[in-house]
Amino acid sequence: MTKAATQRDVEDQAHFPYEKLFGIYALTIFSIVCLFIGYFVWDGIDYFNRQIARNEQKFITLELENQSRLTTEFLWTALAWDEAVVNLEQKYDPNWAAVNIGSYLFDIQKFSYSFSFSPTDALLFAAQEGQPVAPAALSGVARFAQPLVNNLRLKEAALPSTADAKTLPSSLMPAVYQQDYIRVNGVPYLATAILINGEQKSRPPASGRHAVVVALKKIDNDYLQNLRNMGELDALVIGENCASPAPGRSCVEVKDFASRAVFSLSWDAGVSHQSLLVRSTLPIAAGLALLILLSGWFLRWGWTLNRKHIANREKITFLAFHDSLTGLPNRALAFDRLKQMTAALKRDTKWIAVHALDLDMFKNVNDTYGHAVGDELLRVTADRLRMLCRETDTISRLGGDEFLVFQTIEFPAQAATLADRIIRELSKSIELQNGTVRISCSIGTVTTNDANVDIETLMRQADAALYVTKSAGGGGVTFFDENIDLVMRRDRLMKDKLASAISKGDISVFYQKIIHQTGEWVGVEALARWENPIGLDIMPSEFLRIADESNQSVDLGRLILQKIADDSKSLSGLRICINVSLSQLRSPLFEECLLDCIQHRFSKDCTYELEISEAVWLPDAQDLAAIVDRLRDAGYTFALDDFGIGYLRLSQIKQFRFDRLKIDQNLISEITINARVRSAVEAVVHLSKSLGAEVVAEGVESQAVMNVLRDIGVPLLQGYLIGRPMPLDKIEVLSATH
């Protein structure tokens, strides 16, 4: 063997004898390692994907439960009062049910169906889309809700006795309800049945059982809109079940108490398994070095997904308890904090204050500048409230322009201090992107140190105080007391009775004479009068306010026009003056009624004049001008009522071409004792002549006032000295002796 050959043999022996096999083993091990790493990376990503899907399902389930709870709270708030017990249980009133169950539940919460069952489970009332329907016509729908009523009766049987109920800490019996998801004619609904047990816990039901109200809310896109906004779920679709979900979509079934699927919700899954599979094959083909890099990339991606999951969870949690526009706590979080504050009263001697806030003239800002500016105004308002309140206070936005402020205080005067600061701060001008606006706010405040008070009572009292502030013109604060509660109950009663009076035609029309300064009788003013069931006349200003607040002014105006049409045949040759309000002028239905009356129903022997208060023109002058032009073309003349209270500018008076100016009676009453008032009236007379309008002086109650008005040259006079408002039959007697 040569030396060269020997050297090659030594070098050959120096190599690993199984080098090729080792390479195969290494490649195999490397491949296995790659597969294991790829598997674990894939599994980790898949885990995050499943976790996100589970959280989305959990979020949907929680939000549906929250919607159900809010629905129950709304029904309980709307029906937990003694009027409901009286009109549904003790003596059934179909008109009351039509307004407070049919119309109200549909207008506020869009309940598709609503039913009322008697204590004996007889179906007394049914409504579809807010309109009363014969119960027999909807008995097929009510049949689907009967199991809820049966289960509710079982709960009712387990309620504490009247003696036990007196020991409860609240003046309200707890809400007793039954909820379930049902399908009616293939459409899913949330059905809620609730006992009508009133406000007084000591009141036993007349027949041993309570009346029951059942309301059905349709599960549709509107119902799920809040779910889409909060969860950012793509392509959320309502289905029947999750038997065969489409690829790449997640699905959750919503079942009834019998574990039957009522409907399903499906949406696009957040992560695609196919894209992950393509990416996970890359490190296997790239080698160990590339595998390390890709592993790090996968780990970073997994970390990013995890952070996204955590961020989504935090966002969902935040949105579930906060207002998305202002970032303030929403109703659920605010009420939870209020519960904690009331519970803390048991441990110390402090007080708590609840302030209910409402922005005055917010609707005018929305209508004038648009909703984007309105949203900006709400955000600025929230920022100012944060600046005024302490960190320990709770500020909440309930929706629209309604806010709540809760604070723990040492003594009640501190609540007045904060309310005053809020009013002054929100009354300052606010710089917005589209200009400067000025608003004010109304506040209703209640304070308590009673550890046993319930938050529903506190909120009802704060709302009652806020209502008083708004009724007084806004821009102030009202502290709740028992008198306010009585006034609120009286107003609710009067709204129901007024609705009944309008439906029965129990509103009368009186007429007051208008004469020329020569004594000639030229016209009458039609004035609404209402004698309530206990025999006392109610001031027109009071029941007209109630009509406006309860959206009955159009029905009231239509009734008055009908009575004037009937009476006009007996008032031949006279001008009939008719008062109209802002809410009536805004209504296309009332405008249509005015046009119909002058064209087809009013006597052609009379002329008809619409009297509009000067205060009405201030916020809506341009909008009302078009309405006035249409009515003037139809044959009406127009009078500017209450002139002199300082709302209209001279340019506006020229723009709207009034036929008559009626001087406010507060000016007329001082004309004999105040030289400046007399000069002002003389100026109005000269102004009216230049405008081609007549002047009417209302509130003439003494001969001295009449003499001065005649000397000044006021052509038309009206007041108690000339004639008091009286019914048509007495007007006819005067006409015969005139």
URNOR-V757489 format. One line per field, one symbol per residue. phi: phi as a letter, one per 40 degrees, with the letter a starting at -180 (. if undefined). burial: + if it has 16 or more other ideal C-beta (glycine too) atoms within 10 Angstrom, else -. Layout:
phi=???
burial=???
This chain:
phi=.ccccccccccccccccbccccccccccccccddcccccccdccccccccccccccccccccccccccccccccccccbcacdccccbbcacbcccccccbcccccccbfccbabbbcdcgcccaaabfgbdbddccbccccccccdccccccccccccccdcccccccbcbcccbaabacbbbfgbcbcbbbbccbgccccccccbgbccbbbbbbccbcccccccccccfccfcbcbcabcaccdgbcabcbbcccgcccabbbacccbcccccccccccccccgcccccccccccccccccccccccccccccccccbbcccbgcdcdcccccccccccccccbabcbbbbbbbaccgcccccccbhccccccccccdccccccccccccbbbbcifbbbbbbacbcaccccccccccccccccccbcbcchbbbbabbbbbbbabccccbcccdcccccccccccccchggabbccacccccccccccccccccdcccccgcccbbbbcbbccchccbabbcbcbbbcccgbccddcccccccccbfbccccccccccccccccccbdgbcbcbcbbccccccccccccccccccbbccccbbbbccbcdcccdcbdcccdccccccccchcbbbccfchcgccccccccccfccabccdcccccbccbbcccccccdcccccccccgbcbbcbgcbacccccccccchccbbaicccicdacccccccccccc
burial=---------------------------------+--++--++-++--++--++-+++-++--++--++--++++++-++++-++++++++-++--+++++++++++----+++++++++---+-++++-+-++-+--+--++-++-+++--++--+--------+------+++++++++++++---++++++++++++-+-+-+---+++++++++++---++--+--++-+--+-++----------+++++-+----+++++++-+++----+--++--++------+--++--+--+---+---+--+---+--++-++--+-++++++++-++--++--+-----++++++++++++--++--+---++-+++-+++--+--++---++++++--+++++++++-----+--++--++--+---+-+----+-++++++++++----++++++++++++++++++---+++++++---+---+--+--++++++-++----+-+++++++-+---++++++++++-------+----++++++-+-++++++++++-+++-++--+--++++++++++++++--++-+++-++---++--+++++++++-++-+----+--++--+----+++++++++--++---++--+-++++++++-+++++-----++-++--++-++----++++++++----++-++--+-++++++--++-++-+--+-------
